[in-house]
């Protein structure tokens, strides 16, 4: 499988680019609509249609890649979200935070399914 998209993440901004040329196709400002602080982590859904961002504002955001539209906010962490990932089937997200927890989220509803504490 050839990589189609690439996230370029730096301290103050993020860009989505074509993987073969690294030519930016969409830029996200330092504080994208909905996030109130810098983005710490990003991930693409398995089908490449969505992106997930984790932020210093303690939230995750689900984005539509082609339009840049924010689809959903996931709130529940009490500290910086430093890691985000999609499940292989694209139905769930897992987030890691400086609050020493992992959280499992259902993407369609935004529901927090489980908290893994003590990490």
C-alpha positions as CSV (number, residue, x, y, z in Angstrom):
1,X,0.0,0.0,0.0
2,X,1.4,3.4,-1.0
3,X,1.2,6.2,1.5
4,X,-1.0,8.9,0.1
5,X,-1.0,11.6,2.9
6,X,1.5,12.8,5.3
7,X,1.1,14.9,8.4
8,X,3.8,17.4,9.0
9,X,3.6,18.4,12.7
10,X,5.7,21.1,14.3
11,X,5.3,23.0,17.6
12,X,3.1,25.7,16.3
13,X,1.3,24.3,13.3
14,X,0.4,21.2,11.3
15,X,0.0,20.5,7.6
16,X,-1.4,17.7,5.5
17,X,0.8,17.0,2.5
18,X,1.0,14.5,-0.4
19,X,3.5,11.8,0.8
20,X,5.3,11.5,-2.6
21,X,6.1,15.2,-3.0
22,X,5.6,16.6,0.6
23,X,3.7,19.4,-1.1
24,X,1.3,20.9,1.4
25,X,-2.4,20.6,0.5
26,X,-4.0,21.8,3.7
27,X,-2.5,23.8,6.6
28,X,-3.9,23.9,10.1
29,X,-3.3,27.1,12.1
30,X,-1.6,26.9,15.5
31,X,-4.9,26.8,17.2
32,X,-7.3,25.1,14.7
33,X,-11.0,25.8,15.2
34,X,-12.1,24.0,18.3
35,X,-8.6,23.5,19.8
36,X,-7.6,26.1,22.4
37,X,-3.9,25.2,22.4
38,X,-1.2,23.6,20.3
39,X,-1.6,20.2,18.7
40,X,0.6,17.5,20.2
41,X,-0.3,14.4,18.2
42,X,-2.0,13.4,15.0
43,X,-3.1,10.2,13.2
44,X,-4.9,9.2,10.0
45,X,-7.8,6.8,9.9
46,X,-7.1,3.5,8.2
47,X,-9.1,4.6,5.1
48,X,-7.4,8.0,5.0
49,X,-10.7,10.0,5.2
50,X,-10.3,11.3,8.7
51,X,-7.6,12.7,11.0
52,X,-7.5,12.7,14.7
53,X,-5.6,15.4,16.7
54,X,-4.6,15.5,20.4
55,X,-3.9,18.8,22.0
56,X,-2.5,20.7,25.0
57,X,-6.1,21.7,25.6
58,X,-6.8,18.2,26.9
59,X,-9.1,17.3,24.0
60,X,-9.1,15.2,20.8
61,X,-10.7,16.3,17.6
62,X,-11.9,14.3,14.6
63,X,-11.4,16.0,11.3
64,X,-12.5,15.3,7.7
65,X,-9.3,15.4,5.7
66,X,-10.8,16.6,2.3
67,X,-12.7,19.5,3.7
68,X,-10.8,20.3,7.0
69,X,-14.2,20.2,8.8
70,X,-14.2,19.4,12.5
71,X,-16.6,16.5,13.1
72,X,-16.4,15.8,16.8
73,X,-14.6,16.7,20.0
74,X,-13.7,14.2,22.6
75,X,-13.3,15.6,26.1
76,X,-12.5,13.7,29.3
77,X,-8.8,13.9,29.9
78,X,-7.5,16.1,32.7
79,X,-4.1,16.9,31.2
80,X,-2.4,17.2,27.8
81,X,-3.3,14.5,25.2
82,X,0.1,13.4,23.9
83,X,-0.8,10.4,21.8
84,X,-3.8,9.4,19.5
85,X,-4.4,6.4,17.4
86,X,-7.2,4.8,15.4
87,X,-8.2,1.1,15.8
88,X,-7.5,-1.0,12.7
89,X,-11.2,-1.1,11.7
90,X,-11.5,2.7,12.1
91,X,-14.3,2.5,14.6
92,X,-12.4,3.5,17.8
93,X,-9.7,5.9,18.9
94,X,-7.3,5.5,21.7
95,X,-5.7,8.5,23.5
96,X,-2.9,8.8,25.9
97,X,-2.5,11.7,28.3
98,X,-0.2,13.2,30.9
99,X,-3.1,12.5,33.4
100,X,-1.7,8.9,33.4
101,X,-4.6,7.4,31.6
102,X,-5.5,5.9,28.2
103,X,-9.0,6.4,27.0
104,X,-10.9,4.3,24.4
105,X,-13.5,6.3,22.4
106,X,-16.2,5.3,20.0
107,X,-15.8,7.5,16.9
108,X,-19.4,7.5,15.7
109,X,-20.9,8.7,19.0
110,X,-18.0,10.3,20.8
111,X,-18.7,8.1,23.8
112,X,-15.8,7.3,26.1
113,X,-15.9,3.5,26.4
114,X,-13.2,2.8,28.9
115,X,-10.4,4.4,30.9
116,X,-7.2,2.6,31.5
117,X,-5.6,4.1,34.6
118,X,-2.2,3.8,36.2
119,X,0.0,4.5,33.2
